[in-house]
Amino acid sequence: MNFNSLQYILFLALNVLLYYILPPKCRNYLLLLSSYYFYMCWNPKYALLMLLSTVITYACGLLVSGKALGKRRLWLALSFVSNLSILFFFKYYNFASSLFTRLSGMLGLGISAPLLDVLLPVGISFYTFQALGYTMDVYRGDVPAERNFADYALFVSFFPQLVAGPIERSGNILHQLKEVHNFSFENIRAGVLPVLWGLFKKMVLADNLAVAVNTVYKSPGEHTGPQLILATGAFAIQIFCDFSAYSDIARGSAKMLGFELMENFRCPYLATSIQDFWRRWHISLSSWFKDYLYFPLGGSRCGRWRRILNLLIVFGVSGLWHGAALTFIAWGLLNGLYQAVSILLRPLRNRVFKLLHVPQKAWWLTALRVVITFSLTCLAWVLFRANSLTDAMAVYSSIFGWIARLPELGLSGLLSAGGGLGLGLRALCMLGVFSVGMLFADWFICEKSLWERLNRGVALRYCVYFFLICAIIIFGSYGSGYDPQDFVYFQF
């Protein structure tokens, strides 16, 4: 049941209606049944897998909270090993088998590992990490073990954020499940705008950009450097619009029911460094890795080289979390390498700025940092989007080869590149309009003072509603024969 479908809109409206009609004691049971129905619309059998993960972490949470230190560690380890084993089997076994067979062939052993015909359960990485985070929180004493199984099962399976996050923390959601959420028109109103904005970003921006991006990246060797640059920039906008759209609809849906989900994006393409980018992009996952992997490894409290190693480990694991492919691992490691280089060059950079009397907060320097950060992020997105490392290398070769030839191409060569002046300008204008519109609108929503002004201004608010609805109707993809496009992060 995709968020960008009429089926989901009716499902959400029915849940909101029944939630406020039913007595408070029955509401969580309604949401639990609805959440499992929501998941079973994809594949009924795999709901049992989510239930198994829920039972294991629920039981381990109780055992962790009431045992001596040694046994607490044992139950914590059991929770992690069992859940990660399930995740490995469904998501990484075939990838590991392929690597083993390839390595065996390179060594001349000729041993091949069998491949399994298994379907990757949608959302397994998200609900597994959410459940494991709960077990760790109980172990650390950050939250008490949840005794009510129905409430805990709802925490793991809450339908707005079940499939693609945000990866919620037990300290944020579990206490909300104990509260009585009375009907509030303010909550309905505050939830409608993120839902509409998310549908606009998904159906109007992301899905339309995906057509051009998929065409180019399907056969990168057949396209020129400028076309690949435009396609890569378009993908950067596409994946942001796609993923943040899911988070917007999830937060808006939960808000209508009286729940507050954590913010998952904070204008990431306005970041002034790669480190700043990861504070703004997929915040729930970045903070999960920071709290449950980076800090236990020693974080930034150790020496410089150990800190760099910790960063590379975290980003390598983050890349693997996104997908069972070498391209994702390389993408993660490249983001870690960016930060490692920044750490190593920071003393030299500060010395140069001091010597040249460059003000750290100068507007032009901030703008330059934003441009550089966006460019580095786009270079990394090549690995994320490419179908293989070979394709990624072909994209890099074409892009950097064309950039190296710019001096000899001249202005006429620059304008004629990429399939003609008309096509190049149209593509550039399309990307520019989408980028500026997306950045401004997302900044508008992120900015609390403007958000409050929008809520107070009835006329302005309904103008925004009208604009979004019209844009979705006119430019969105839907209608007879339309198959709602999956969100990009469904595959993770």
One Martini backbone bead per residue (centre of mass of N, CA, C, O) as a GRO file, in nm:
protein
  492
    1MET     BB    1   0.082   0.047   0.031
    2ASN     BB    2   0.107   0.336  -0.101
    3PHE     BB    3   0.115   0.667  -0.033
    4ASN     BB    4   0.062   0.724  -0.363
    5SER     BB    5  -0.247   0.633  -0.293
    6LEU     BB    6  -0.581   0.599  -0.257
    7GLN     BB    7  -0.578   0.370  -0.053
    8TYR     BB    8  -0.420   0.525   0.169
    9ILE     BB    9  -0.606   0.765   0.211
   10LEU     BB   10  -0.846   0.590   0.306
   11PHE     BB   11  -0.697   0.445   0.534
   12LEU     BB   12  -0.626   0.698   0.699
   13ALA     BB   13  -0.910   0.816   0.735
   14LEU     BB   14  -1.027   0.569   0.884
   15ASN     BB   15  -0.828   0.571   1.122
   16VAL     BB   16  -0.889   0.851   1.227
   17LEU     BB   17  -1.187   0.808   1.279
   18LEU     BB   18  -1.171   0.552   1.467
   19TYR     BB   19  -0.971   0.655   1.680
   20TYR     BB   20  -1.178   0.885   1.796
   21ILE     BB   21  -1.427   0.693   1.852
   22LEU     BB   22  -1.282   0.520   2.023
   23PRO     BB   23  -1.174   0.407   2.296
   24PRO     BB   24  -0.868   0.445   2.436
   25LYS     BB   25  -0.818   0.128   2.492
   26CYS     BB   26  -0.858   0.057   2.163
   27ARG     BB   27  -0.654   0.220   1.980
   28ASN     BB   28  -0.392   0.048   1.970
   29TYR     BB   29  -0.532  -0.199   1.844
   30LEU     BB   30  -0.607  -0.063   1.584
   31LEU     BB   31  -0.317   0.016   1.496
   32LEU     BB   32  -0.203  -0.270   1.497
   33LEU     BB   33  -0.391  -0.393   1.286
   34SER     BB   34  -0.334  -0.181   1.066
   35SER     BB   35  -0.027  -0.231   1.045
   36TYR     BB   36  -0.048  -0.529   0.956
   37TYR     BB   37  -0.223  -0.477   0.711
   38PHE     BB   38  -0.030  -0.287   0.568
   39TYR     BB   39   0.197  -0.504   0.539
   40MET     BB   40   0.015  -0.740   0.407
   41CYS     BB   41  -0.031  -0.599   0.131
   42TRP     BB   42   0.241  -0.708   0.031
   43ASN     BB   43   0.306  -0.969   0.250
   44PRO     BB   44   0.172  -1.182   0.471
   45LYS     BB   45   0.413  -1.372   0.560
   46TYR     BB   46   0.617  -1.133   0.659
   47ALA     BB   47   0.472  -1.062   0.927
   48LEU     BB   48   0.603  -1.294   1.090
   49LEU     BB   49   0.886  -1.172   1.094
   50MET     BB   50   0.814  -0.920   1.256
   51LEU     BB   51   0.700  -1.075   1.498
   52LEU     BB   52   0.960  -1.221   1.573
   53SER     BB   53   1.127  -0.967   1.632
   54THR     BB   54   0.937  -0.865   1.851
   55VAL     BB   55   0.954  -1.103   2.050
   56ILE     BB   56   1.258  -1.103   2.097
   57THR     BB   57   1.292  -0.802   2.196
   58TYR     BB   58   1.087  -0.816   2.422
   59ALA     BB   59   1.217  -1.044   2.588
   60CYS     BB   60   1.503  -0.918   2.609
   61GLY     BB   61   1.413  -0.663   2.756
   62LEU     BB   62   1.317  -0.808   3.014
   63LEU     BB   63   1.587  -0.958   3.073
   64VAL     BB   64   1.777  -0.710   3.081
   65SER     BB   65   1.619  -0.560   3.328
   66GLY     BB   66   1.654  -0.839   3.546
   67LYS     BB   67   1.974  -0.877   3.541
   68ALA     BB   68   2.274  -0.938   3.553
   69LEU     BB   69   2.528  -0.818   3.375
   70GLY     BB   70   2.609  -1.078   3.224
   71LYS     BB   71   2.315  -1.156   3.134
   72ARG     BB   72   2.247  -0.894   2.992
   73ARG     BB   73   2.457  -0.931   2.768
   74LEU     BB   74   2.344  -1.194   2.660
   75TRP     BB   75   2.059  -1.082   2.574
   76LEU     BB   76   2.167  -0.864   2.394
   77ALA     BB   77   2.321  -1.050   2.201
   78LEU     BB   78   2.076  -1.218   2.116
   79SER     BB   79   1.919  -0.990   1.985
   80PHE     BB   80   2.133  -0.914   1.771
   81VAL     BB   81   2.199  -1.189   1.641
   82SER     BB   82   1.913  -1.274   1.553
   83ASN     BB   83   1.835  -1.020   1.385
   84LEU     BB   84   2.092  -1.008   1.203
   85SER     BB   85   2.050  -1.289   1.083
   86ILE     BB   86   1.789  -1.232   0.940
   87LEU     BB   87   1.897  -0.998   0.772
   88PHE     BB   88   2.121  -1.157   0.630
   89PHE     BB   89   1.956  -1.374   0.489
   90PHE     BB   90   1.765  -1.173   0.318
   91LYS     BB   91   1.996  -0.946   0.223
   92TYR     BB   92   2.316  -1.096   0.223
   93TYR     BB   93   2.361  -1.386   0.124
   94ASN     BB   94   2.385  -1.359  -0.188
   95PHE     BB   95   2.615  -1.156  -0.177
   96ALA     BB   96   2.818  -1.337  -0.024
   97SER     BB   97   2.811  -1.571  -0.227
   98SER     BB   98   2.915  -1.413  -0.472
   99LEU     BB   99   3.184  -1.327  -0.347
  100PHE     BB  100   3.288  -1.611  -0.290
  101THR     BB  101   3.283  -1.716  -0.582
  102ARG     BB  102   3.468  -1.497  -0.699
  103LEU     BB  103   3.712  -1.549  -0.512
  104SER     BB  104   3.747  -1.848  -0.583
  105GLY     BB  105   3.809  -1.797  -0.883
  106MET     BB  106   4.063  -1.616  -0.840
  107LEU     BB  107   4.210  -1.863  -0.671
  108GLY     BB  108   4.125  -2.146  -0.819
  109LEU     BB  109   3.897  -2.328  -0.664
  110GLY     BB  110   3.586  -2.353  -0.774
  111ILE     BB  111   3.384  -2.241  -0.560
  112SER     BB  112   3.026  -2.256  -0.507
  113ALA     BB  113   2.766  -2.077  -0.385
  114PRO     BB  114   2.454  -2.084  -0.305
  115LEU     BB  115   2.146  -1.964  -0.413
  116LEU     BB  116   1.858  -1.784  -0.306
  117ASP     BB  117   1.495  -1.768  -0.325
  118VAL     BB  118   1.453  -1.455  -0.193
  119LEU     BB  119   1.261  -1.208  -0.038
  120LEU     BB  120   1.278  -0.886   0.038
  121PRO     BB  121   1.175  -0.737   0.308
  122VAL     BB  122   0.998  -0.478   0.366
  123GLY     BB  123   1.159  -0.276   0.608
  124ILE     BB  124   1.371  -0.450   0.773
  125SER     BB  125   1.591  -0.238   0.846
  126PHE     BB  126   1.406  -0.055   1.015
  127TYR     BB  127   1.268  -0.246   1.230
  128THR     BB  128   1.530  -0.371   1.334
  129PHE     BB  129   1.668  -0.110   1.439
  130GLN     BB  130   1.441  -0.025   1.627
  131ALA     BB  131   1.446  -0.278   1.809
  132LEU     BB  132   1.751  -0.263   1.887
  133GLY     BB  133   1.740   0.016   2.017
  134TYR     BB  134   1.560  -0.071   2.249
  135THR     BB  135   1.747  -0.280   2.381
  136MET     BB  136   1.976  -0.076   2.436
  137ASP     BB  137   1.813   0.122   2.611
  138VAL     BB  138   1.754  -0.081   2.834
  139TYR     BB  139   2.047  -0.156   2.903
  140ARG     BB  140   2.122   0.156   2.972
  141GLY     BB  141   1.851   0.293   3.111
  142ASP     BB  142   1.674   0.494   2.933
  143VAL     BB  143   1.450   0.267   2.943
  144PRO     BB  144   1.196   0.085   3.019
  145ALA     BB  145   1.053  -0.200   3.007
  146GLU     BB  146   0.807  -0.328   2.814
  147ARG     BB  147   0.505  -0.495   2.916
  148ASN     BB  148   0.329  -0.424   2.675
  149PHE     BB  149   0.299  -0.592   2.388
  150ALA     BB  150   0.115  -0.417   2.211
  151ASP     BB  151   0.278  -0.157   2.235
  152TYR     BB  152   0.542  -0.272   2.124
  153ALA     BB  153   0.431  -0.372   1.851
  154LEU     BB  154   0.352  -0.083   1.763
  155PHE     BB  155   0.633   0.042   1.772
  156VAL     BB  156   0.745  -0.143   1.537
  157SER     BB  157   0.460  -0.115   1.329
  158PHE     BB  158   0.398   0.170   1.271
  159PHE     BB  159   0.276   0.262   0.968
  160PRO     BB  160   0.400   0.541   0.885
  161GLN     BB  161   0.722   0.418   0.965
  162LEU     BB  162   0.777   0.116   0.874
  163VAL     BB  163   0.921   0.110   0.577
  164ALA     BB  164   1.096   0.426   0.584
  165GLY     BB  165   1.045   0.580   0.824
  166PRO     BB  166   1.154   0.679   1.084
  167ILE     BB  167   1.387   0.576   1.321
  168GLU     BB  168   1.271   0.516   1.615
  169ARG     BB  169   1.258   0.596   1.952
  170SER     BB  170   1.155   0.480   2.250
  171GLY     BB  171   1.157   0.765   2.401
  172ASN     BB  172   0.937   0.889   2.190
  173ILE     BB  173   0.694   0.664   2.162
  174LEU     BB  174   0.605   0.494   2.415
  175HIS     BB  175   0.476   0.733   2.576
  176GLN     BB  176   0.259   0.800   2.354
  177LEU     BB  177   0.102   0.522   2.388
  178LYS     BB  178  -0.006   0.616   2.689
  179GLU     BB  179  -0.157   0.838   2.567
  180VAL     BB  180  -0.420   1.063   2.522
  181HIS     BB  181  -0.573   1.133   2.201
  182ASN     BB  182  -0.737   1.393   2.122
  183PHE     BB  183  -0.923   1.565   1.933
  184SER     BB  184  -0.761   1.782   1.675
  185PHE     BB  185  -0.762   2.022   1.441
  186GLU     BB  186  -0.462   2.097   1.455
  187ASN     BB  187  -0.353   1.816   1.382
  188ILE     BB  188  -0.486   1.792   1.109
  189ARG     BB  189  -0.366   2.048   0.985
  190ALA     BB  190  -0.061   1.971   1.048
  191GLY     BB  191  -0.085   1.702   0.860
  192VAL     BB  192  -0.170   1.788   0.571
  193LEU     BB  193   0.075   1.945   0.457
  194PRO     BB  194   0.294   1.717   0.458
  195VAL     BB  195   0.133   1.530   0.275
  196LEU     BB  196   0.111   1.718   0.028
  197TRP     BB  197   0.414   1.775   0.002
  198GLY     BB  198   0.496   1.480  -0.039
  199LEU     BB  199   0.326   1.425  -0.294
  200PHE     BB  200   0.460   1.640  -0.462
  201LYS     BB  201   0.754   1.538  -0.451
  202LYS     BB  202   0.690   1.257  -0.567
  203MET     BB  203   0.485   1.300  -0.823
  204VAL     BB  204   0.627   1.562  -0.953
  205LEU     BB  205   0.939   1.530  -0.906
  206ALA     BB  206   1.063   1.242  -0.870
  207ASP     BB  207   0.913   1.081  -1.100
  208ASN     BB  208   1.007   1.272  -1.333
  209LEU     BB  209   1.315   1.254  -1.286
  210ALA     BB  210   1.344   0.942  -1.311
  211VAL     BB  211   1.322   0.917  -1.617
  212ALA     BB  212   1.592   1.054  -1.687
  213VAL     BB  213   1.782   0.898  -1.498
  214ASN     BB  214   1.723   0.607  -1.602
  215THR     BB  215   1.809   0.652  -1.895
  216VAL     BB  216   2.109   0.718  -1.837
  217TYR     BB  217   2.187   0.481  -1.619
  218LYS     BB  218   2.131   0.235  -1.806
  219SER     BB  219   2.352   0.383  -2.030
  220PRO     BB  220   2.628   0.563  -1.973
  221GLY     BB  221   2.808   0.509  -2.239
  222GLU     BB  222   2.583   0.679  -2.430
  223HIS     BB  223   2.680   0.936  -2.270
  224THR     BB  224   2.761   1.241  -2.180
  225GLY     BB  225   2.895   1.442  -1.952
  226PRO     BB  226   2.659   1.651  -1.928
  227GLN     BB  227   2.435   1.438  -1.899
  228LEU     BB  228   2.553   1.311  -1.636
  229ILE     BB  229   2.547   1.565  -1.466
  230LEU     BB  230   2.242   1.614  -1.485
  231ALA     BB  231   2.155   1.332  -1.381
  232THR     BB  232   2.296   1.356  -1.105
  233GLY     BB  233   2.150   1.610  -1.011
  234ALA     BB  234   1.867   1.487  -1.044
  235PHE     BB  235   1.910   1.259  -0.837
  236ALA     BB  236   1.954   1.433  -0.591
  237ILE     BB  237   1.664   1.542  -0.604
  238GLN     BB  238   1.505   1.281  -0.620
  239ILE     BB  239   1.595   1.141  -0.349
  240PHE     BB  240   1.501   1.365  -0.170
  241CYS     BB  241   1.205   1.383  -0.255
  242ASP     BB  242   1.139   1.086  -0.201
  243PHE     BB  243   1.231   1.045   0.099
  244SER     BB  244   1.108   1.305   0.229
  245ALA     BB  245   0.820   1.238   0.147
  246TYR     BB  246   0.781   1.000   0.332
  247SER     BB  247   0.838   1.155   0.595
  248ASP     BB  248   0.613   1.362   0.564
  249ILE     BB  249   0.375   1.160   0.553
  250ALA     BB  250   0.438   1.022   0.819
  251ARG     BB  251   0.418   1.274   1.003
  252GLY     BB  252   0.134   1.359   0.915
  253SER     BB  253  -0.015   1.100   0.989
  254ALA     BB  254   0.065   1.097   1.290
  255LYS     BB  255  -0.048   1.377   1.364
  256MET     BB  256  -0.351   1.304   1.322
  257LEU     BB  257  -0.311   1.091   1.579
  258GLY     BB  258  -0.101   1.258   1.789
  259PHE     BB  259   0.188   1.209   1.671
  260GLU     BB  260   0.551   1.243   1.715
  261LEU     BB  261   0.789   1.255   1.483
  262MET     BB  262   1.089   1.263   1.375
  263GLU     BB  263   1.321   1.434   1.221
  264ASN     BB  264   1.485   1.355   0.893
  265PHE     BB  265   1.504   1.653   0.765
  266ARG     BB  266   1.742   1.954   0.712
  267CYS     BB  267   1.832   2.090   0.455
  268PRO     BB  268   2.090   1.929   0.315
  269TYR     BB  269   2.167   2.129   0.057
  270LEU     BB  270   2.271   2.355   0.290
  271ALA     BB  271   2.530   2.242   0.350
  272THR     BB  272   2.887   2.311   0.456
  273SER     BB  273   2.929   1.994   0.493
  274ILE     BB  274   2.943   1.661   0.528
  275GLN     BB  275   2.882   1.658   0.826
  276ASP     BB  276   2.633   1.842   0.799
  277PHE     BB  277   2.476   1.662   0.608
  278TRP     BB  278   2.452   1.418   0.827
  279ARG     BB  279   2.271   1.605   1.016
  280ARG     BB  280   2.029   1.630   0.777
  281TRP     BB  281   2.042   1.331   0.675
  282HIS     BB  282   1.887   1.086   0.787
  283ILE     BB  283   1.878   1.129   1.106
  284SER     BB  284   1.788   0.857   1.231
  285LEU     BB  285   2.034   0.693   1.120
  286SER     BB  286   2.274   0.868   1.203
  287SER     BB  287   2.205   0.858   1.512
  288TRP     BB  288   2.214   0.553   1.539
  289PHE     BB  289   2.514   0.516   1.465
  290LYS     BB  290   2.626   0.708   1.675
  291ASP     BB  291   2.503   0.567   1.939
  292TYR     BB  292   2.554   0.234   1.847
  293LEU     BB  293   2.868   0.270   1.715
  294TYR     BB  294   3.053   0.518   1.738
  295PHE     BB  295   3.071   0.546   2.049
  296PRO     BB  296   3.158   0.249   2.118
  297LEU     BB  297   3.433   0.292   1.944
  298GLY     BB  298   3.497   0.616   2.065
  299GLY     BB  299   3.473   0.821   1.857
  300SER     BB  300   3.624   1.150   1.934
  301ARG     BB  301   3.798   1.070   2.204
  302CYS     BB  302   4.020   0.990   2.038
  303GLY     BB  303   4.230   0.979   1.816
  304ARG     BB  304   4.256   1.074   1.494
  305TRP     BB  305   4.294   0.789   1.357
  306ARG     BB  306   4.067   0.647   1.515
  307ARG     BB  307   3.842   0.833   1.420
  308ILE     BB  308   3.869   0.765   1.121
  309LEU     BB  309   3.813   0.464   1.151
  310ASN     BB  310   3.531   0.496   1.272
  311LEU     BB  311   3.409   0.639   1.027
  312LEU     BB  312   3.461   0.416   0.817
  313ILE     BB  313   3.295   0.201   0.957
  314VAL     BB  314   3.023   0.345   0.970
  315PHE     BB  315   3.001   0.407   0.658
  316GLY     BB  316   3.029   0.118   0.563
  317VAL     BB  317   2.778   0.012   0.713
  318SER     BB  318   2.580   0.214   0.591
  319GLY     BB  319   2.611   0.116   0.302
  320LEU     BB  320   2.522  -0.178   0.362
  321TRP     BB  321   2.239  -0.107   0.467
  322HIS     BB  322   2.134   0.002   0.184
  323GLY     BB  323   2.302  -0.245   0.036
  324ALA     BB  324   2.384  -0.548  -0.153
  325ALA     BB  325   2.661  -0.372  -0.259
  326LEU     BB  326   2.950  -0.227  -0.364
  327THR     BB  327   2.839   0.056  -0.419
  328PHE     BB  328   2.742   0.116  -0.127
  329ILE     BB  329   3.011   0.082   0.015
  330ALA     BB  330   3.160   0.297  -0.148
  331TRP     BB  331   2.973   0.529  -0.072
  332GLY     BB  332   3.030   0.521   0.231
  333LEU     BB  333   3.343   0.548   0.220
  334LEU     BB  334   3.347   0.821   0.075
  335ASN     BB  335   3.210   0.978   0.306
  336GLY     BB  336   3.433   0.908   0.509
  337LEU     BB  337   3.670   1.029   0.346
  338TYR     BB  338   3.583   1.317   0.346
  339GLN     BB  339   3.610   1.348   0.660
  340ALA     BB  340   3.904   1.267   0.684
  341VAL     BB  341   4.021   1.498   0.512
  342SER     BB  342   3.903   1.726   0.683
  343ILE     BB  343   4.058   1.657   0.943
  344LEU     BB  344   4.350   1.677   0.820
  345LEU     BB  345   4.300   1.986   0.691
  346ARG     BB  346   4.208   2.181   0.917
  347PRO     BB  347   4.470   2.320   1.018
  348LEU     BB  348   4.548   2.437   0.741
  349ARG     BB  349   4.288   2.595   0.688
  350ASN     BB  350   4.302   2.780   0.940
  351ARG     BB  351   4.576   2.905   0.870
  352VAL     BB  352   4.497   3.034   0.599
  353PHE     BB  353   4.262   3.209   0.702
  354LYS     BB  354   4.437   3.371   0.902
  355LEU     BB  355   4.644   3.480   0.698
  356LEU     BB  356   4.399   3.606   0.501
  357HIS     BB  357   4.155   3.711   0.668
  358VAL     BB  358   3.913   3.506   0.679
  359PRO     BB  359   3.587   3.504   0.733
  360GLN     BB  360   3.396   3.242   0.847
  361LYS     BB  361   3.096   3.415   0.799
  362ALA     BB  362   3.099   3.462   0.514
  363TRP     BB  363   2.880   3.446   0.260
  364TRP     BB  364   3.069   3.341   0.031
  365LEU     BB  365   3.181   3.100   0.195
  366THR     BB  366   2.914   2.960   0.246
  367ALA     BB  367   2.836   2.926  -0.052
  368LEU     BB  368   3.088   2.762  -0.131
  369ARG     BB  369   3.036   2.526   0.064
  370VAL     BB  370   2.767   2.439  -0.054
  371VAL     BB  371   2.869   2.375  -0.340
  372ILE     BB  372   3.086   2.168  -0.261
  373THR     BB  373   2.904   1.974  -0.104
  374PHE     BB  374   2.709   1.912  -0.336
  375SER     BB  375   2.923   1.801  -0.531
  376LEU     BB  376   3.026   1.569  -0.350
  377THR     BB  377   2.753   1.433  -0.320
  378CYS     BB  378   2.708   1.373  -0.621
  379LEU     BB  379   2.955   1.193  -0.657
  380ALA     BB  380   2.844   0.979  -0.457
  381TRP     BB  381   2.567   0.920  -0.603
  382VAL     BB  382   2.681   0.753  -0.831
  383LEU     BB  383   2.720   0.494  -0.659
  384PHE     BB  384   2.423   0.469  -0.567
  385ARG     BB  385   2.296   0.452  -0.874
  386ALA     BB  386   2.463   0.257  -0.990
  387ASN     BB  387   2.466  -0.079  -1.110
  388SER     BB  388   2.788  -0.052  -1.097
  389LEU     BB  389   3.121  -0.002  -1.081
  390THR     BB  390   3.159   0.021  -1.385
  391ASP     BB  391   2.948   0.244  -1.430
  392ALA     BB  392   3.071   0.448  -1.235
  393MET     BB  393   3.343   0.477  -1.385
  394ALA     BB  394   3.214   0.576  -1.648
  395VAL     BB  395   3.097   0.834  -1.532
  396TYR     BB  396   3.357   0.959  -1.424
  397SER     BB  397   3.509   0.959  -1.694
  398SER     BB  398   3.315   1.146  -1.847
  399ILE     BB  399   3.312   1.388  -1.658
  400PHE     BB  400   3.625   1.440  -1.625
  401GLY     BB  401   3.685   1.442  -1.928
  402TRP     BB  402   3.512   1.691  -1.995
  403ILE     BB  403   3.643   1.890  -1.796
  404ALA     BB  404   3.935   1.866  -1.917
  405ARG     BB  405   3.816   1.981  -2.213
  406LEU     BB  406   3.710   2.273  -2.178
  407PRO     BB  407   3.938   2.459  -2.290
  408GLU     BB  408   3.908   2.334  -2.594
  409LEU     BB  409   3.600   2.378  -2.648
  410GLY     BB  410   3.463   2.613  -2.546
  411LEU     BB  411   3.167   2.774  -2.585
  412SER     BB  412   3.048   2.606  -2.820
  413GLY     BB  413   3.103   2.328  -2.691
  414LEU     BB  414   2.938   2.379  -2.435
  415LEU     BB  415   2.655   2.433  -2.577
  416SER     BB  416   2.657   2.156  -2.760
  417ALA     BB  417   2.649   1.986  -2.534
  418GLY     BB  418   2.419   1.727  -2.475
  419GLY     BB  419   2.231   1.753  -2.752
  420GLY     BB  420   2.220   2.051  -2.757
  421LEU     BB  421   2.109   2.357  -2.667
  422GLY     BB  422   1.810   2.306  -2.613
  423LEU     BB  423   1.837   2.055  -2.437
  424GLY     BB  424   2.035   2.166  -2.228
  425LEU     BB  425   1.861   2.409  -2.133
  426ARG     BB  426   1.611   2.253  -2.050
  427ALA     BB  427   1.748   2.074  -1.841
  428LEU     BB  428   1.866   2.306  -1.672
  429CYS     BB  429   1.596   2.447  -1.607
  430MET     BB  430   1.457   2.213  -1.474
  431LEU     BB  431   1.666   2.171  -1.249
  432GLY     BB  432   1.656   2.461  -1.137
  433VAL     BB  433   1.358   2.476  -1.062
  434PHE     BB  434   1.349   2.231  -0.879
  435SER     BB  435   1.573   2.314  -0.684
  436VAL     BB  436   1.470   2.588  -0.588
  437GLY     BB  437   1.188   2.496  -0.505
  438MET     BB  438   1.275   2.279  -0.305
  439LEU     BB  439   1.459   2.446  -0.119
  440PHE     BB  440   1.259   2.667  -0.041
  441ALA     BB  441   1.024   2.493   0.060
  442ASP     BB  442   1.188   2.337   0.274
  443TRP     BB  443   1.279   2.583   0.429
  444PHE     BB  444   0.997   2.686   0.491
  445ILE     BB  445   0.920   2.436   0.666
  446CYS     BB  446   1.166   2.440   0.866
  447GLU     BB  447   1.083   2.720   0.939
  448LYS     BB  448   0.917   2.812   1.218
  449SER     BB  449   0.818   3.101   1.165
  450LEU     BB  450   0.683   3.032   0.890
  451TRP     BB  451   0.503   2.807   0.992
  452GLU     BB  452   0.342   2.983   1.190
  453ARG     BB  453   0.242   3.184   0.979
  454LEU     BB  454   0.084   2.975   0.814
  455ASN     BB  455  -0.110   2.889   1.047
  456ARG     BB  456  -0.231   3.183   1.086
  457GLY     BB  457  -0.276   3.200   0.771
  458VAL     BB  458  -0.547   3.114   0.607
  459ALA     BB  459  -0.511   3.209   0.314
  460LEU     BB  460  -0.223   3.100   0.272
  461ARG     BB  461  -0.279   2.806   0.339
  462TYR     BB  462  -0.498   2.758   0.110
  463CYS     BB  463  -0.309   2.829  -0.120
  464VAL     BB  464  -0.116   2.597  -0.076
  465TYR     BB  465  -0.317   2.371  -0.106
  466PHE     BB  466  -0.408   2.445  -0.393
  467PHE     BB  467  -0.135   2.425  -0.532
  468LEU     BB  468  -0.066   2.128  -0.465
  469ILE     BB  469  -0.318   1.996  -0.586
  470CYS     BB  470  -0.283   2.106  -0.874
  471ALA     BB  471   0.001   1.990  -0.925
  472ILE     BB  472  -0.078   1.694  -0.888
  473ILE     BB  473  -0.300   1.687  -1.110
  474ILE     BB  474  -0.123   1.800  -1.353
  475PHE     BB  475   0.187   1.658  -1.290
  476GLY     BB  476   0.108   1.397  -1.198
  477SER     BB  477   0.106   1.041  -1.144
  478TYR     BB  478  -0.192   0.894  -1.282
  479GLY     BB  479  -0.457   0.677  -1.327
  480SER     BB  480  -0.513   0.479  -1.574
  481GLY     BB  481  -0.271   0.230  -1.519
  482TYR     BB  482  -0.144   0.325  -1.263
  483ASP     BB  483   0.169   0.268  -1.092
  484PRO     BB  484   0.282   0.316  -0.805
  485GLN     BB  485   0.575   0.436  -0.707
  486ASP     BB  486   0.822   0.344  -0.544
  487PHE     BB  487   1.017   0.401  -0.298
  488VAL     BB  488   1.349   0.394  -0.279
  489TYR     BB  489   1.363   0.283   0.036
  490PHE     BB  490   1.218   0.002   0.006
  491GLN     BB  491   1.496  -0.163  -0.063
  492PHE     BB  492   1.607  -0.124   0.260
   0.00000   0.00000   0.00000
